[in-house]
């Protein structure tokens, strides 16, 4: 055999060996279901498992509210006129019945004249009745005529009492008094001012505790109840409050429903302040819950993994409310089920799992390495959260296509090796 032919045969043999090794590596790189290499035994994933518990899930919504006095009285002018005297100012404390200011109304004089005229008419009627009574007693006046004088006195008496009441009312209107004990929050009256009837002139805040008022949607209102506790925050301090009133009529300006809550320690918050509050909008009390990390989603359906004799078994569940730590289970689980509470992308139907409490101290490092290795995707990237894992499911079809391309590449390598052997 010539030297050149030996060289060709050696080169061909080397190519065959290299291609054969490549084919073996490519075939060995294929993954079986569950992300494990074919021909290798599936690693055991260490998990925690627990039975569903009973608990509460309460969801809140952040809102803003305004602190107001519990008793607020707006004082209006009940009669038009000129202000003749002012006795208080904004910020003063007043007592019930205290005179705030006086108004010189034209109606007072008119009412007084009417009362005086009615008084004169009454006196004349009474005088006539006394004279006619003498005639009636002597038989010189019929009973019918006498009754006319009696009725005239009664009519004059009613007119006088009505005129007197009108006069007293006008006098009362001219002297404006405080209807409650409290603090004058606003006062817009000065001497010589001309005020009109029904003009808002003064606001008095009662001495009771302050309240916070806020507005909610109809859905929020349906989940709120009188007596519910709220958290009020102002300047970094948290206060407790309790819903005291829920208005069932829509506010014309906002289109929402007004709610009032009584605040504890209200002396520390000034009236008119804006505060933050957390309102309970949804709640599930004494309900079945599992850790939030136990919930997986696929195709819009929720499911959990159950621990059954060292094997993971999928169970579809109906999820209700969720908070940061727990999820409400409406159906799909019983109180005796052992729910895998450790989130892992290594889990699948039939996966081998082991409870962490059963792992011996000497085995921890081994299982830790296997579990960490199992957290790798086929592209070598780690899942950082179960949300990223769920979004990554859509990429599995692309990975399958890439695996198919590798297999096809292996067949091409076999064909190339055959050609090289023939040439040799």
Secondary structure, 3 states (H helix, E strand, C coil): CCHHHHHHHHHHHHHHHHHHHHHHHHHHCCECCCCCECCCCCCCEEECEEECEEEEEEEEEEEEEEEEECCEEEEECCCCEEEEEECCCCCCEECCCCEEEEEECHHHHHHHHHHHHHHHHHHHHHHHHHHHHHHHHCCCCCHHHHHHHHHHHHHHHHHHHHHHHHHHHHHHHHEEECCCCEEEEEECCCCCCEECCCCEEEEEEECCCEEEEEEECHHHHHCCCCCCEEEEEECCEEEEEEEEEEEEEECCCCCCEEEEEEECCHHHCCCCCEEEEEEEEEEEEEEEEEEHHHCEEECCEEEEEEEECCEEEEEEEEEEEECCCEEEEEECCCCCCEEECCCCCCCCCCCEEEEHHHCCHHHHHHHHHHHHHHCECCCCCECCCHHHHHHHHHHHHHHHHHHHHHHHHHHHHHHHHHHHHHHC
